[in-house]
Amino acid sequence: MTEKIKNSRFTNLYSSKILILTFIFGVSFLLFEVLILPKSRISLVILARHFNEGSYWRFLFVLSLSITAFCLFLSFVYSAFASSVKYRIIYFLIFSVLVFIQYGYYEAFESFPRFQEMEVALYSPNWEIFTSAIFAYFNYIALIPVIIFGVLLLKTQVMFEKGLKPFLVIIFLFVGFFFLTTYFTKNTFYVNSLNNGVRTLVSFPVIWYVGTINDTPKSLHYYVKRTNIEYQSTAQPPNNIVFIVDESVRSDHLSLNGYEIPTTPTLEKLNEQGLIKNWGTAVSGTTCSITSNGLMLTGLNEFPDTDYKIYKLPTIFQYAKAMGYKNYYFDGQTSMLWNGKLNDIADFGKWITAHELGKNVKQKYEVDVEIAKQIKAIVRGSTGNFIWVNKYGVHQSYVDSYPQSKAVKDAYLTKSSDGKDAENVDVKYDEALRYNSESFFSELTNNDNFGKNTIYVYTSDHGRALKENGVIATHCSNTKPEASVPLFLLSTPENLPEVETDFKASHSNIFATLLDLMKFPEGERKYKYAISLLKAKGLDSKKRTYYVGDLQKMDEGR
């Protein structure tokens, strides 16, 4: 009798109908993503490579990880189908949120997010930009698996009278499995979108606070103190230096650089007057804002950064303080620390956040004009100021980066020669770029003394892909357009140094350039920085590269 009761409970717990339905949905979901989201199967290429190279044990190991992850997914689905209504809602919300995020990210970058993107999201969020990006990249394809999953949840029979225990077991298995794979592997094995969402969430605390088999916790490096600058100048700086880092500005879409659409008329006029030294297209250090800015902040140019020098090298703010400059940091994007680390705040000098700038404007696209006004006020009456600017720039969706009035549209709307209309992303991008560039530089330079004792260094953190080879990517992918950034000096002719602009420049050349403009003694520079633009000759040009992925190569950095 007892044996019959046990068998009855076992039968109720594991319904063959729900098992079959779980398997059908799981396999269908897997095939759906492989076929509909082709770039998501990049990890399968790695698997095939191991097999073709004869690394059969590695092939079997990676394959077993993918199979285990798929079995975990099936367990999640089965538990959802068998649970009571209350827990089905929880399963449905988890499934929907993770799938929508993964598919939305795929829409933007043609890949599922990984550890690095989680790091960027947590350490550099501008929530207005973040939420607008979610809507801009909403992927309607995600509705298909979400709706089917929801309908099946309504149709299946309740098997678990109390669903808490199975739910906790599922969570424990997921977290435990991806904890181990993060610790022992680089998580390059194939998983579906839901598994990837969980893997990304779990990998962040593991890498940051636990460490991996090959590395100590990242937080240990983050919280160390940066190297001090021993040299201290006793002279008062004779000039002002303004370093402007734009957002998502692509060099070949500036008419200053020959683009057929007049996106930068003001810069072209300044160039005709001999007020610009222009290197045309430079190469960004990376294609992600947080790492690109981090490299410019420290001058790091050796990769991968397995020693975490990006957290240890002195920043340009430290050098500026050592030379007697008064520091300013304008952030037009966010009010949270994302460029550098907590220990750096003391060196920022006066930190003007997006929240403070926003008090003086009505619209987000006016923030950069407000920055220009405040820069003018600083440099007009004094010298010895070092100013770093992170502009609001040109964000997706681009309609947030310029006014939507008819007058502005008539003034700034330009169609390319092949008749593309304003609904196309490249045309919207050009509209936003033109308005942002014109409003900022016209305000910055609308007086005769804008360059008196002041030199401006301008670049962008990264570019973006606008349907080249069918790819649309705003950042953090590996396309050449994302790494193509402008780079020029702006000042009066007498202040501009004699340079060779045929040198093939990169972000890495900016740090030493700023040191030269500060006249920081070369003999006191204890680290090897890339050559300064003030010294580089055309013949010094070398093959230029940019880095993609995690700088420490924990997550397929290359």
KEGU-944338 format. One record per residue (C-alpha): residue number from 1; residue in one letter; y negated, z negated, x. Coordinates in steps of 0.1 Angstrom, whole numbers. Layout:
<atoms>
ATOM   pos   code      py      pz      px
ATOM   NUM      A       Y       Z       X
...
</atoms>
This chain:
<atoms>
ATOM   pos   code      py      pz      px
ATOM     1      M       0       0       0
ATOM     2      T     -24      -9      28
ATOM     3      E     -15      23      46
ATOM     4      K     -24      43      15
ATOM     5      I     -58      26      12
ATOM     6      K     -65      34      48
ATOM     7      N     -55      71      43
ATOM     8      S     -77      72      12
ATOM     9      R    -107      59      31
ATOM    10      F    -101      84      59
ATOM    11      T     -99     113      33
ATOM    12      N    -131     102      17
ATOM    13      L    -149      99      50
ATOM    14      Y    -138     133      62
ATOM    15      S    -140     157      34
ATOM    16      S    -124     190      43
ATOM    17      K    -149     209      21
ATOM    18      I    -179     193      39
ATOM    19      L    -162     200      72
ATOM    20      I    -158     237      64
ATOM    21      L    -194     239      51
ATOM    22      T    -207     221      82
ATOM    23      F    -188     245     105
ATOM    24      I    -201     276      86
ATOM    25      F    -237     264      86
ATOM    26      G    -235     254     123
ATOM    27      V    -221     287     135
ATOM    28      S    -245     306     112
ATOM    29      F    -274     287     126
ATOM    30      L    -263     293     161
ATOM    31      L    -259     331     156
ATOM    32      F    -292     333     136
ATOM    33      E    -311     319     166
ATOM    34      V    -293     340     192
ATOM    35      L    -301     372     172
ATOM    36      I    -335     364     157
ATOM    37      L    -349     345     187
ATOM    38      P    -336     366     216
ATOM    39      K    -356     348     244
ATOM    40      S    -340     315     233
ATOM    41      R    -307     326     249
ATOM    42      I    -322     327     284
ATOM    43      S    -299     298     293
ATOM    44      L    -269     320     284
ATOM    45      V    -280     343     313
ATOM    46      I    -278     314     336
ATOM    47      L    -243     307     323
ATOM    48      A    -233     343     329
ATOM    49      R    -248     342     364
ATOM    50      H    -225     313     374
ATOM    51      F    -195     333     361
ATOM    52      N    -205     365     379
ATOM    53      E    -211     347     411
ATOM    54      G    -177     332     410
ATOM    55      S    -189     296     405
ATOM    56      Y    -162     290     379
ATOM    57      W    -164     252     380
ATOM    58      R    -201     253     375
ATOM    59      F    -196     278     347
ATOM    60      L    -171     255     330
ATOM    61      F    -193     225     334
ATOM    62      V    -224     241     320
ATOM    63      L    -203     256     292
ATOM    64      S    -188     222     283
ATOM    65      L    -223     208     281
ATOM    66      S    -233     235     256
ATOM    67      I    -202     229     236
ATOM    68      T    -207     192     235
ATOM    69      A    -243     196     224
ATOM    70      F    -231     220     196
ATOM    71      C    -205     194     185
ATOM    72      L    -233     168     183
ATOM    73      F    -252     192     161
ATOM    74      L    -222     196     138
ATOM    75      S    -219     158     136
ATOM    76      F    -256     156     126
ATOM    77      V    -251     183      99
ATOM    78      Y    -219     167      86
ATOM    79      S    -235     133      84
ATOM    80      A    -264     147      66
ATOM    81      F    -242     165      40
ATOM    82      A    -221     134      34
ATOM    83      S    -249     108      32
ATOM    84      S    -266      93       2
ATOM    85      V    -298     108     -11
ATOM    86      K    -321      84       8
ATOM    87      Y    -306      93      42
ATOM    88      R    -304     130      33
ATOM    89      I    -342     130      31
ATOM    90      I    -344     115      66
ATOM    91      Y    -320     141      80
ATOM    92      F    -339     168      63
ATOM    93      L    -372     156      77
ATOM    94      I    -358     154     112
ATOM    95      F    -343     189     109
ATOM    96      S    -374     204      94
ATOM    97      V    -399     189     119
ATOM    98      L    -379     197     150
ATOM    99      V    -371     233     138
ATOM   100      F    -406     241     128
ATOM   101      I    -420     228     161
ATOM   102      Q    -394     247     182
ATOM   103      Y    -399     279     162
ATOM   104      G    -437     276     164
ATOM   105      Y    -436     271     201
ATOM   106      Y    -413     301     204
ATOM   107      E    -438     321     184
ATOM   108      A    -465     312     210
ATOM   109      F    -445     314     242
ATOM   110      E    -412     331     234
ATOM   111      S    -392     301     245
ATOM   112      F    -384     266     233
ATOM   113      P    -405     237     248
ATOM   114      R    -391     217     276
ATOM   115      F    -401     186     295
ATOM   116      Q    -433     199     310
ATOM   117      E    -447     208     275
ATOM   118      M    -439     173     263
ATOM   119      E    -458     159     293
ATOM   120      V    -488     181     285
ATOM   121      A    -487     171     249
ATOM   122      L    -487     134     256
ATOM   123      Y    -511     134     285
ATOM   124      S    -537     160     276
ATOM   125      P    -540     162     238
ATOM   126      N    -570     174     220
ATOM   127      W    -557     168     185
ATOM   128      E    -580     193     168
ATOM   129      I    -569     220     191
ATOM   130      F    -533     209     188
ATOM   131      T    -533     209     150
ATOM   132      S    -551     243     148
ATOM   133      A    -525     257     172
ATOM   134      I    -497     245     150
ATOM   135      F    -511     265     121
ATOM   136      A    -519     294     143
ATOM   137      Y    -484     296     155
ATOM   138      F    -466     287     123
ATOM   139      N    -434     306     124
ATOM   140      Y    -422     316      89
ATOM   141      I    -388     325     102
ATOM   142      A    -381     287     104
ATOM   143      L    -382     285      66
ATOM   144      I    -349     303      64
ATOM   145      P    -327     277      81
ATOM   146      V    -348     248      67
ATOM   147      I    -345     261      31
ATOM   148      I    -307     268      35
ATOM   149      F    -302     233      50
ATOM   150      G    -322     218      21
ATOM   151      V    -302     236      -6
ATOM   152      L    -269     226      10
ATOM   153      L    -280     190      10
ATOM   154      L    -286     192     -27
ATOM   155      K    -251     207     -33
ATOM   156      T    -228     186     -13
ATOM   157      Q    -210     155     -25
ATOM   158      V    -220     120     -13
ATOM   159      M    -193     106       9
ATOM   160      F    -211      77      26
ATOM   161      E    -221      50       2
ATOM   162      K    -240      33      30
ATOM   163      G    -254      59      54
ATOM   164      L    -271      36      80
ATOM   165      K    -241      32     102
ATOM   166      P    -233      69     106
ATOM   167      F    -270      76     111
ATOM   168      L    -273      51     139
ATOM   169      V    -242      65     155
ATOM   170      I    -256     100     155
ATOM   171      I    -289      89     170
ATOM   172      F    -270      69     197
ATOM   173      L    -248      99     206
ATOM   174      F    -278     123     208
ATOM   175      V    -299     100     229
ATOM   176      G    -270      89     251
ATOM   177      F    -259     125     258
ATOM   178      F    -293     139     266
ATOM   179      F    -301     108     286
ATOM   180      L    -271     115     308
ATOM   181      T    -278     152     311
ATOM   182      T    -314     146     320
ATOM   183      Y    -304     121     347
ATOM   184      F    -276     141     362
ATOM   185      T    -286     177     355
ATOM   186      K    -317     199     351
ATOM   187      N    -309     206     314
ATOM   188      T    -306     243     319
ATOM   189      F    -276     247     296
ATOM   190      Y    -280     264     262
ATOM   191      V    -287     244     231
ATOM   192      N    -301     253     197
ATOM   193      S    -335     244     185
ATOM   194      L    -327     210     170
ATOM   195      N    -308     199     201
ATOM   196      N    -336     212     223
ATOM   197      G    -362     191     203
ATOM   198      V    -341     160     209
ATOM   199      R    -335     169     245
ATOM   200      T    -372     173     252
ATOM   201      L    -381     140     235
ATOM   202      V    -354     121     255
ATOM   203      S    -361     138     288
ATOM   204      F    -397     126     291
ATOM   205      P    -390      88     292
ATOM   206      V    -360      94     314
ATOM   207      I    -379     114     340
ATOM   208      W    -410      92     338
ATOM   209      Y    -396      57     336
ATOM   210      V    -359      58     346
ATOM   211      G    -357      86     372
ATOM   212      T    -329     111     378
ATOM   213      I    -300     112     403
ATOM   214      N    -322     132     427
ATOM   215      D    -356     114     422
ATOM   216      T    -373      81     414
ATOM   217      P    -392      76     382
ATOM   218      K    -423      98     381
ATOM   219      S    -444      68     370
ATOM   220      L    -439      52     404
ATOM   221      H    -458      80     420
ATOM   222      Y    -484      83     393
ATOM   223      Y    -497      47     396
ATOM   224      V    -500      47     434
ATOM   225      K    -535      46     449
ATOM   226      R    -549      79     463
ATOM   227      T    -556      82     500
ATOM   228      N    -591      70     509
ATOM   229      I    -617      92     525
ATOM   230      E    -627      74     557
ATOM   231      Y    -657      95     566
ATOM   232      Q    -689      85     548
ATOM   233      S    -721     105     552
ATOM   234      T    -754      87     557
ATOM   235      A    -775     118     548
ATOM   236      Q    -788     126     513
ATOM   237      P    -772     158     500
ATOM   238      P    -798     186     498
ATOM   239      N    -782     206     470
ATOM   240      N    -764     204     436
ATOM   241      I    -729     217     431
ATOM   242      V    -716     226     397
ATOM   243      F    -680     235     394
ATOM   244      I    -672     252     360
ATOM   245      V    -636     255     348
ATOM   246      D    -634     276     317
ATOM   247      E    -605     276     292
ATOM   248      S    -582     306     288
ATOM   249      V    -607     331     301
ATOM   250      R    -589     362     315
ATOM   251      S    -607     381     343
ATOM   252      D    -600     416     332
ATOM   253      H    -616     410     298
ATOM   254      L    -650     403     314
ATOM   255      S    -672     434     314
ATOM   256      L    -686     419     346
ATOM   257      N    -653     429     361
ATOM   258      G    -653     464     346
ATOM   259      Y    -639     457     311
ATOM   260      E    -649     485     287
ATOM   261      I    -661     462     259
ATOM   262      P    -694     444     267
ATOM   263      T    -681     408     267
ATOM   264      T    -705     394     294
ATOM   265      P    -739     412     293
ATOM   266      T    -757     381     306
ATOM   267      L    -735     379     337
ATOM   268      E    -738     416     343
ATOM   269      K    -776     412     344
ATOM   270      L    -774     383     367
ATOM   271      N    -751     403     389
ATOM   272      E    -775     432     390
ATOM   273      Q    -802     408     402
ATOM   274      G    -781     397     431
ATOM   275      L    -774     362     417
ATOM   276      I    -735     365     417
ATOM   277      K    -709     367     444
ATOM   278      N    -679     379     426
ATOM   279      W    -642     380     437
ATOM   280      G    -631     398     405
ATOM   281      T    -596     388     396
ATOM   282      A    -583     356     413
ATOM   283      V    -549     341     408
ATOM   284      S    -546     307     391
ATOM   285      G    -524     280     407
ATOM   286      T    -503     277     375
ATOM   287      T    -505     290     340
ATOM   288      C    -508     255     324
ATOM   289      S    -541     237     320
ATOM   290      I    -529     203     332
ATOM   291      T    -512     215     364
ATOM   292      S    -538     242     371
ATOM   293      N    -567     216     369
ATOM   294      G    -546     191     389
ATOM   295      L    -542     216     418
ATOM   296      M    -580     223     418
ATOM   297      L    -587     186     417
ATOM   298      T    -566     179     448
ATOM   299      G    -564     211     467
ATOM   300      L    -526     209     467
ATOM   301      N    -511     243     476
ATOM   302      E    -476     237     488
ATOM   303      F    -447     240     462
ATOM   304      P    -426     225     449
ATOM   305      D    -444     192     452
ATOM   306      T    -413     171     457
ATOM   307      D    -434     144     474
ATOM   308      Y    -458     141     445
ATOM   309      K    -488     148     466
ATOM   310      I    -507     158     435
ATOM   311      Y    -509     120     427
ATOM   312      K    -517     110     463
ATOM   313      L    -541     135     478
ATOM   314      P    -578     126     476
ATOM   315      T    -597     143     448
ATOM   316      I    -628     164     451
ATOM   317      F    -647     136     435
ATOM   318      Q    -637     113     463
ATOM   319      Y    -650     138     489
ATOM   320      A    -683     142     469
ATOM   321      K    -688     104     468
ATOM   322      A    -682     103     506
ATOM   323      M    -709     129     511
ATOM   324      G    -734     109     489
ATOM   325      Y    -732     130     458
ATOM   326      K    -737     115     424
ATOM   327      N    -707     126     403
ATOM   328      Y    -705     138     367
ATOM   329      Y    -675     150     348
ATOM   330      F    -681     169     316
ATOM   331      D    -650     174     293
ATOM   332      G    -657     198     264
ATOM   333      Q    -621     196     252
ATOM   334      T    -610     161     247
ATOM   335      S    -621     124     251
ATOM   336      M    -588     114     267
ATOM   337      L    -579     114     304
ATOM   338      W    -557     144     312
ATOM   339      N    -572     158     345
ATOM   340      G    -560     134     372
ATOM   341      K    -548      99     366
ATOM   342      L    -562      65     356
ATOM   343      N    -571      55     391
ATOM   344      D    -594      86     393
ATOM   345      I    -618      75     365
ATOM   346      A    -638      53     389
ATOM   347      D    -646      84     410
ATOM   348      F    -657     106     381
ATOM   349      G    -691      89     381
ATOM   350      K    -705      96     347
ATOM   351      W    -678     109     324
ATOM   352      I    -692     128     294
ATOM   353      T    -664     133     269
ATOM   354      A    -660     158     240
ATOM   355      H    -667     130     216
ATOM   356      E    -701     123     231
ATOM   357      L    -709     160     233
ATOM   358      G    -699     164     197
ATOM   359      K    -726     140     186
ATOM   360      N    -752     166     194
ATOM   361      V    -736     196     178
ATOM   362      K    -724     207     144
ATOM   363      Q    -696     230     154
ATOM   364      K    -670     230     181
ATOM   365      Y    -682     263     195
ATOM   366      E    -716     247     203
ATOM   367      V    -701     222     227
ATOM   368      D    -704     245     257
ATOM   369      V    -741     252     250
ATOM   370      E    -747     214     249
ATOM   371      I    -730     211     283
ATOM   372      A    -753     238     297
ATOM   373      K    -783     219     283
ATOM   374      Q    -773     187     299
ATOM   375      I    -765     204     333
ATOM   376      K    -800     219     333
ATOM   377      A    -815     184     326
ATOM   378      I    -796     170     356
ATOM   379      V    -803     196     382
ATOM   380      R    -838     204     371
ATOM   381      G    -853     172     386
ATOM   382      S    -829     161     413
ATOM   383      T    -805     171     441
ATOM   384      G    -773     154     453
ATOM   385      N    -753     159     421
ATOM   386      F    -717     171     419
ATOM   387      I    -708     182     384
ATOM   388      W    -673     192     373
ATOM   389      V    -671     209     339
ATOM   390      N    -641     216     317
ATOM   391      K    -655     239     291
ATOM   392      Y    -643     241     255
ATOM   393      G    -639     278     262
ATOM   394      V    -618     302     242
ATOM   395      H    -591     286     222
ATOM   396      Q    -565     298     198
ATOM   397      S    -572     303     171
ATOM   398      Y    -602     322     184
ATOM   399      V    -621     320     151
ATOM   400      D    -629     284     161
ATOM   401      S    -647     296     192
ATOM   402      Y    -676     316     176
ATOM   403      P    -696     315     143
ATOM   404      Q    -682     332     113
ATOM   405      S    -714     343      97
ATOM   406      K    -719     380      89
ATOM   407      A    -748     383     114
ATOM   408      V    -727     370     142
ATOM   409      K    -698     393     133
ATOM   410      D    -721     423     132
ATOM   411      A    -736     413     166
ATOM   412      Y    -704     404     184
ATOM   413      L    -676     424     167
ATOM   414      T    -665     453     190
ATOM   415      K    -636     476     185
ATOM   416      S    -617     490     214
ATOM   417      S    -614     527     218
ATOM   418      D    -581     530     201
ATOM   419      G    -595     516     168
ATOM   420      K    -579     482     167
ATOM   421      D    -593     461     139
ATOM   422      A    -607     426     139
ATOM   423      E    -574     412     127
ATOM   424      N    -558     419     161
ATOM   425      V    -556     390     185
ATOM   426      D    -571     409     214
ATOM   427      V    -602     418     194
ATOM   428      K    -606     383     181
ATOM   429      Y    -602     371     217
ATOM   430      D    -630     394     229
ATOM   431      E    -653     383     201
ATOM   432      A    -647     346     211
ATOM   433      L    -651     354     248
ATOM   434      R    -683     373     243
ATOM   435      Y    -699     346     221
ATOM   436      N    -688     317     244
ATOM   437      S    -699     334     276
ATOM   438      E    -732     346     263
ATOM   439      S    -742     314     246
ATOM   440      F    -733     293     277
ATOM   441      F    -747     314     305
ATOM   442      S    -778     324     287
ATOM   443      E    -786     287     281
ATOM   444      L    -777     277     316
ATOM   445      T    -799     304     333
ATOM   446      N    -828     307     309
ATOM   447      N    -854     294     334
ATOM   448      D    -865     309     367
ATOM   449      N    -854     278     387
ATOM   450      F    -818     275     374
ATOM   451      G    -805     281     409
ATOM   452      K    -830     262     428
ATOM   453      N    -810     240     452
ATOM   454      T    -780     245     429
ATOM   455      I    -749     266     433
ATOM   456      Y    -724     272     406
ATOM   457      V    -687     279     412
ATOM   458      Y    -670     294     381
ATOM   459      T    -634     301     373
ATOM   460      S    -609     295     344
ATOM   461      D    -578     273     343
ATOM   462      H    -556     303     334
ATOM   463      G    -558     335     314
ATOM   464      R    -535     346     286
ATOM   465      A    -512     374     276
ATOM   466      L    -525     397     248
ATOM   467      K    -495     417     237
ATOM   468      E    -488     432     272
ATOM   469      N    -452     444     271
ATOM   470      G    -451     429     236
ATOM   471      V    -458     393     249
ATOM   472      I    -484     370     233
ATOM   473      A    -487     338     253
ATOM   474      T    -517     315     256
ATOM   475      H    -505     295     286
ATOM   476      C    -475     279     305
ATOM   477      S    -454     311     304
ATOM   478      N    -448     334     334
ATOM   479      T    -468     365     327
ATOM   480      K    -493     380     351
ATOM   481      P    -522     381     326
ATOM   482      E    -519     343     322
ATOM   483      A    -525     339     360
ATOM   484      S    -555     364     361
ATOM   485      V    -587     344     362
ATOM   486      P    -623     351     371
ATOM   487      L    -639     336     402
ATOM   488      F    -675     339     413
ATOM   489      L    -705     320     428
ATOM   490      L    -738     319     409
ATOM   491      S    -772     310     423
ATOM   492      T    -804     324     436
ATOM   493      P    -800     351     463
ATOM   494      E    -814     327     490
ATOM   495      N    -789     301     481
ATOM   496      L    -758     323     479
ATOM   497      P    -738     324     512
ATOM   498      E    -728     357     529
ATOM   499      V    -692     362     519
ATOM   500      E    -666     390     518
ATOM   501      T    -657     394     481
ATOM   502      D    -629     419     489
ATOM   503      F    -608     389     500
ATOM   504      K    -579     384     475
ATOM   505      A    -588     350     462
ATOM   506      S    -568     323     444
ATOM   507      H    -575     289     429
ATOM   508      S    -562     274     461
ATOM   509      N    -593     286     480
ATOM   510      I    -617     267     457
ATOM   511      F    -612     232     472
ATOM   512      A    -622     240     507
ATOM   513      T    -651     261     493
ATOM   514      L    -664     230     476
ATOM   515      L    -660     210     508
ATOM   516      D    -680     236     527
ATOM   517      L    -707     236     501
ATOM   518      M    -709     198     505
ATOM   519      K    -709     203     543
ATOM   520      F    -680     179     546
ATOM   521      P    -670     181     584
ATOM   522      E    -639     201     590
ATOM   523      G    -628     177     617
ATOM   524      E    -627     149     591
ATOM   525      R    -604     168     567
ATOM   526      K    -570     153     573
ATOM   527      Y    -551     177     550
ATOM   528      K    -544     214     553
ATOM   529      Y    -562     232     526
ATOM   530      A    -563     269     519
ATOM   531      I    -591     289     535
ATOM   532      S    -626     286     521
ATOM   533      L    -641     315     503
ATOM   534      L    -671     310     525
ATOM   535      K    -650     318     556
ATOM   536      A    -623     342     542
ATOM   537      K    -625     378     553
ATOM   538      G    -609     407     535
ATOM   539      L    -583     410     563
ATOM   540      D    -573     374     556
ATOM   541      S    -558     385     523
ATOM   542      K    -522     377     516
ATOM   543      K    -497     381     488
ATOM   544      R    -508     358     460
ATOM   545      T    -484     338     439
ATOM   546      Y    -487     313     410
ATOM   547      Y    -463     285     401
ATOM   548      V    -445     283     367
ATOM   549      G    -428     252     354
ATOM   550      D    -427     216     366
ATOM   551      L    -444     212     400
ATOM   552      Q    -417     189     412
ATOM   553      K    -390     215     403
ATOM   554      M    -372     190     380
ATOM   555      D    -374     215     352
ATOM   556      E    -368     250     366
ATOM   557      G    -401     252     385
ATOM   558      R    -405     284     404
</atoms>
